[in-house]
Structure formats: C-alpha cells, structure tokens
Amino acid sequence: MSDGQLVLTDPKGRNMWTSNTSGLGVTHAAMLDNGNLVLATANSSNNAWESFSFPSDTVLPSQKLGLGSYLLAHITQTDYSSGRFTLAVQTDGNLVLYYIDQITKNNYGDYWASNTVGSGVKLVFDTSGSVYFALENNTVLNVTESGVSAKDYYQRATLDPDGVFRQYIYPKTSMSTRNNAWSLVDSVASDICTALTPYLGSGVCGFNSYCKSNLTRNTCECPKGYSFFDEDLKYKGCKPDFTSQSCDVNESQKYELEEMLNTDWPLSDYEQYDPIDEDQCRSLCLKDCFCAVAIFRQGSCWKKKLPLSNGRVQSGVGKAFIKVSMGNSTSTPPLLTESNGIHKNQQTSIVVLLVLLGSSTFLIIFLVSAILMLLLCSHNKNTQKIRQDASMLEVNLRSFTYKELEEATDKFKEELGRGAFGIVYKGVLNSSSAIQVAVKKLDRMEEEVQKEFENEVMTIGRTHHKNLVRLLGFCNEGLNRLLVYEFMSNGSLTGYLFGGGSKPEWHQRLKIAFGIARGITYLHEECRSQIIHCDIKPHNILLDDSLEAKISDFGLAKLLKTGQTRTNTGIRGTKGYVAPEWFKKVPITAKVDVYSFGVMLLEIICCRKNVELEMGNEEAAILEDWAYDCYRQGRLNALVNDDEEAMSDVRTFERFLKVAIWCIQEDPSLRPPMKKVSQMLEGAAEVPVPPDPYSFTCSIN
C-alpha cells in the first residue's frame, strides 16, 4: 500500500492498477471475517474502498450487488481471464444471465432472467445462506439457497465458466480432512445446454461440438470424426479430421454416417423434408456435398451444414447422422490406371515384330532386349512423374492442363500482382458458374521453381481454414508450373492500408487483425504438421468480398515433423518483417511468424508502413521503435496521427499496441505463441505491460 491506496506494479515498478484512494485519509487495510478486503479511514464509518464493491465471479455472505453491478465468469477453471458469461443486475431492475461475445463484449441474449423490470433493487447474499433479489415492494425473489447454517459452513455463490450460477458450501470443522471439498447445494440455469439458444454465435460449446448437461458441470464433446481445436479450451469448438466432401464429383461412396441418439444442432438447418423415412434421410445427406449432419425425427429430416452451432444432447430430439470419411475409402487417381506403362497398342506392335523376325533367333533376342530396355526406361520415367503428381492428388486438388489455364486467363492478359517467384493473373474457369480465379505462373530457375511449386501445393493443399487462401488446383506440365487460387476481389492488405484515399475504418482493421491471427494460429498449432509461413507481410494477406483476411503465398513455408519445434534453414522472408534470429544462424521456430505479425499489427492499427524515411520525422521513421517510445511516454495520439476512430476506442487500441510490442521482442522466448496472441487480441487473456523490445526480461509464454 502506498500513499493510502493499493497499487499493483509490474517487475519494473510501473503502476498497472490502483484503488484511487490517495488523499482520502486511509489509515490501514483489513481483511474482514466475511472475506471483504477494506481500506479504512480514522474519522469515518464508511470505508474508502472495499473489494465487495468490485466483484469478479463470486459473491459471499453479507455481500450486496446494486443496480449496474455484475459478475463475470472466468474463461476456464484454471484460466482467470474474462469469460463468456455474465450475471447482470441491470439498471432497469432485471436480473439476467447473458452469453457474451469475446471480441465485442456484446451479449448474444439472455438464457435466464428474473423478469422484474421496474421493480428489482439489488442482489443479496444474506448470512442465513440465501441468495435473493430484493424488490421495491419489500418482497424478495429467491435465486439459490443452501439450507445450512452459516455457523457450520463457509458459503459462496459463483458464476462458473460454463455459465451456470451455483451455490457451494464447505464445512468449517475438520478442515484438515483431505476428503472435504466445496459441495454444490443449488444452482440457476443448470441445464444451460438447452436454456441457451442464441440466434448468433456457437452457443455454450464451440462450433461443431455439442453440450452435455450435468448437475455439477456441463461438458463439451466432439462428434466422432471431429477433434477439439484446443483440448485446454474446449469451448472453442471442434474441427473435422477429414477432408470435406467435394461438390465437383459424386464422392458419396467415400463417406458414411455415424448415428448419435438425442443429439441436435437446432440452428444449422438449410433444408427440411417431410414426410420421409430414415433411409431416405440418410441417402439425401450422403449425396449432398453441403450436408454435414442430418437429423431424423418423427418422419421429418433436417439437413445441416458447417459450422454447426448450439449443439446439445436432449431427450426427444431424434437421431443425428454425422457424415465422416470412410476409414477404408480409397480411390485410384487417373494417372495410375496404366501402372505398367505399356499400352495395348505397344504390346500388339511387339507381337507383330516378333512374327516378322521369326527367322532369326539371335536378331529376335537382340531386338526384344532392346525394346524391353526402352520400355523399362519409359516406365521408370512415367512412374517418377506418376508418384510426383499422385502426391499432389492426395491433397484433393484439380490438375489443370496448360491450355486450360491459358484459355482461362485469355493468354495471361490481366496481371494481378508479382511475387518473389512469379506473376499472378486473373482468370475465369469455363464452367456453368464462371468461377473467377487467380493463376500464379512460376517463372524462375527450374530447380528453384520446382521446389517453390511443390512446397506451395503440399503446404496449402492440406490446410482448411477460412483465413487461408484456398488453392483450387495446379498445372505440372513440361516446364510449366502454375497454381490456381480462389480470386480475392479486394486485393492485398498492402493496397487496402496504403493505397491512398481515406483511412480504412477502424473496426474493419481490427477484424482483419483478428482473422490473420487466427490463420497463423491454425498453421502453428492446429495443422497435422506445424507450418511456419516465413513470409508474413501485408502483401501476402488477401481480402475477399467481405474483407475477410486470408493468408497466401506459402512458397517459403517450412513444415516441421511431428514433435519438431525448430529447424535450421537459410534466411527467408521480406526486409522489415524478418525476425532478428534469422541473422544469427540459429535454429528458427514459429516465433519468426509472431515477430512478422507484430510488425504488421503495428501497421494495421497505426495505418502506416513500418519504414517511412521520407516522412520528415526521423524519430518516427521506424515504426517499431517509435511505437514503444509513444507507448512508454503515453503519446498514443501521436502514434495514430489523431485517428479519431482509434482514439474513441483507446482501450482496444492500447491492448492491440501492447500485444504488438510483445510480438516484436528481440528475444524469441519473450514473444507469446500465436495462440496466446489471439487470446489477448480477443480479450480472452490479459495483456501484461510489455518490456522494451530490446531488453531481456520475463516472458508470457
């Protein structure tokens, strides 16, 4: 305590939080028997500050929450960051449980309410063990009740991470007995799996998962064929462990349906059939490439597509048929149909030749040997190409001919951009829907082109994420190496941020930053093999019709083997975004992408390039250095050049700025992993005060 106030400081002694009680005559601090921490004064019966006025997720006996107060659940049982549920004593007199969005902190809707608008006054936890809502007419609405004496039990009421408000007790006697624990006695919204059905959002559990109600704790599960994005944060949902069914050809024979009783995702429907029998329902889902799940109930069939939301186990909702890839499903690529490399007409020619030369046994033997040698060489060459192309077909990509892509691009007429290894052209595939594409034509040294080509196909061809650009196919014909991507109508982030005209809207820039962070997190932590992109920069971030950010250009990417965390490689990337360790000839890790993202995050929130030598302000020329100086000196306005939108949301701006400074730490061990970066950006994890990027202090890994 300093100068009559509680102060929380970082390792360097800088203030992070204060009770703001300086000058109020505070004489001492005390922890009262009821659990209330107070700052008391000598001449007043009122405390200058008390913890009961600033609740987190728990209320204790004798504590009261007035209008405008709220409890906020933790994110998990072991992570005390701000969570997804709140119990609010609204100013209109209503007591409400809300499910809230992690990014904007807006609520998705209530799943329990006292319905006392205009009459509610305060939430009270009285010493007799009852939690009630006091009303204006001197009546009360009971919320929970323990039914035991406060003399014999410690008591608490907590809004748990799963969104249920529960009351617990703990015996005051026999405290040394290890078997004693907090026991549940009452709860509100215990069946939250069915109580919460927001129109938007994933629900209690994440997308593609389902919720199972339990009196003491609700759990989130993945359907068969799916796995959690994060085993420690199961609320983030599940991802399919198989490639989704293609709509280009009928692949229904490669998929099967797993049956689950009493399971439903009620808000993911896109089609309904009625009346219909169970076998018809199954068949219709298998044949439909959009159908991920079918629900059959009382002669009706509902088709559902990804992402699935608000999943729950509930009696009477019928059967769920989950589409998964068949474990023994195989298909022979067209390139493998002539496995011996000897065509029928070739065999016929050999027979005719042998008959004509039947008069000379020696000559026959000689010629047969020569022919077989030629065929063997041809077979080996074809087999090598077959293996190479087949490895690419494993990633379910279409193989184009050079002529097809030449026609699609009108002989490579409209250039979209240039990269390190080639030029990107706009094209239109000849189909009923006239799909617009971007065709990347590689044009450097043969050996380097082949390595770049194979790297990009095998890397991005195995990834599936909304924040990664989608690779549609390739051409590997002769000396021609081309890659076919989905077309991004809004170009690159470089043009969006620095293309001139008015400054892009603040909240749209935040959305872009969120998307890029999620995409890199997927590459680092959610792929089967970890992928280090090695060239994260605005030029390699593309924007679709809705300005959704998608990471592109995986030509320099590095794939790590299972269990591998670092690799030795030559310098990769682009000047200004390259992490310092590249120049130290040490093994690099995924933290090089974190550094590049930090530089780019500064560019996004400040809406200026990392290096601007011509701006006439030497102090501000290098954004990384200037950003930390402005943060340390509290000159945030100068950093954004008086951006009114950013300054009207200064708390978010400062959070993003601190995250960026953590990312650009010179010491890789100080940089947080991308998963932590995403959590901090989204407000799911606290952002500590960052150190000087060029100092070596504590990390937040």
C-alpha positions, 0 to 999 in steps of 0.5 A: 500500500502506498500513499493510502491506496493499493497499487499493483506494479509490474517487475519494473515498478510501473503502476498497472492498477490502483484503488484511487484512494490517495488523499482520502485519509486511509489509515490501514487495510483489513481483511474482514471475517466475511472475506471483504478486503477494506481500506479504512479511514480514522474519522469515518464509518464508511470505508474508502474502498472495499473489494465487495464493491468490485466483484469478479465471479463470486459473491459471499455472505453479507455481500450486496450487488446494486443496480449496474453491478455484475459478475463475470465468469472466468474463461476456464477453471484454471484460466482467470481471464474474462469469460463468456458469461455474465450475471447482470443486475441491470439498471432497469431492475432485471436480473439476467444471465447473458452469453457474451461475445469475446471480441465485442463484449456484446451479449448474444441474449439472455438464457435466464432472467428474473423478469422484474423490470421496474421493480428489482433493487439489488442482489443479496447474499444474506448470512442465513445462506440465501441468495435473493433479489430484493424488490421495491415492494419489500418482497424478495425473489429467491435465486439459490439457497443452501439450507445450512447454517452459516455457523457450520459452513463457509458459503459462496455463490459463483458464476462458473465458466460454463455459465451456470450460477451455483451455490457451494458450501464447505464445512468449517470443522475438520478442515484438515480432512483431505476428503472435504471439498466445496459441495454444490447445494443449488444452482440457476440455469443448470441445464444451460445446454438447452436454456441457451439458444442464441440466434448468433454465435456457437452457443455454450460449446464451440462450433461443431461440438455439442453440450452435455448437461450435468448437475455439477458441470456441463461438458463439451464433446466432439462428434466422432470424426471431429477433434477439439481445436484446443483440448485446454479450451474446449469451448472453442469448438471442434474441427473435422479430421477429414477432408470435406466432401467435394461438390465437383464429383459424386464422392458419396461412396467415400463417406458414411454416417455415424448415428448419435441418439438425442443429439441436435444442432437446432440452428444449422438447418438449410433444408427440411423434408417431410414426410420421409423415412430414415433411409431416405434421410440418410441417402439425401445427406450422403449425396449432398456435398453441403450436408454435414449432419442430418437429423431424423425425427418423427418422419421429418429430416433436417439437413445441416451444414458447417459450422454447426452451432448450439449443439446439445444432447436432449431427450426427444430430439431424434437421431443425428447422422454425422457424415465422416470419411470412410476409414477404408475409402480409397480411390485410384487417381487417373494417372495410375490406371496404366501402372505398367506403362505399356499400352495395348497398342505397344504390346500388339506392335511387339507381337507383330515384330516378333512374327516378322523376325521369326527367322532369326533367333539371335536378331529376335533376342537382340531386338526384344532386349532392346525394346524391353530396355526402352520400355523399362526406361519409359516406365521408370520415367512415367512412374517418377512423374506418376508418384510426383503428381499422385502426391499432389492428388492426395491433397484433393486438388484439380490438375489443370492442363496448360491450355486450360489455364491459358484459355482461362486467363485469355493468354495471361492478359490481366496481371494481378500482382508479382511475387518473389517467384512469379506473376499472378493473373486473373482468370475465369474457369469455363464452367456453368458458374464462371468461377473467377480465379487467380493463376500464379505462373512460376517463372524462375530457375527450374530447380528453384521453381520446382521446389517453390511449386511443390512446397506451395501445393503440399503446404496449402493443399492440406490446410482448411481454414477460412483465413487461408487462401484456398488453392483450387488446383495446379498445372505440372506440365513440361516446364510449366508450373502454375497454381490456381487460387480462389480470386480475392476481389479486394486485393492485398492488405498492402493496397487496402492500408496504403493505397491512398484515399481515406483511412480504412475504418477502424473496426474493419482493421481490427477484424482483419487483425483478428482473422490473420491471427487466427490463420497463423494460429491454425498453421502453428498449432492446429495443422497435422504438421506445424507450418511456419509461413516465413513470409508474413507481410501485408502483401501476402494477406488477401481480402475477399468480398467481405474483407475477410483476411486470408493468408497466401503465398506459402512458397517459403513455408517450412513444415516441421515433423511431428514433435519438431519445434525448430529447424535450421534453414537459410534466411527467408522472408521480406526486409522489415518483417524478418525476425532478428534470429534469422541473422544469427544462424540459429535454429528458427521456430514459429516465433519468426511468424509472431515477430512478422505479425507484430510488425504488421499489427503495428501497421494495421492499427497505426495505418502506416508502413513500418519504414517511412524515411521520407516522412520528415520525422526521423524519430518516427521513421521506424515504426517499431521503435517509435511505437514503444517510445509513444507507448512508454511516454503515453503519446498514443495520439501521436502514434495514430496521427489523431485517428479519431476512430482509434482514439474513441476506442483507446482501450482496444487500441492500447491492448492491440499496441501492447500485444504488438510490442510483445510480438516484436521482442528481440528475444524469441522466448519473450514473444507469446505463441500465436495462440496466446496472441489471439487470446489477448487480441480477443480479450480472452487473456490479459495483456501484461505491460510489455518490456522494451523490445530490446531488453531481456526480461520475463516472458508470457509464454 
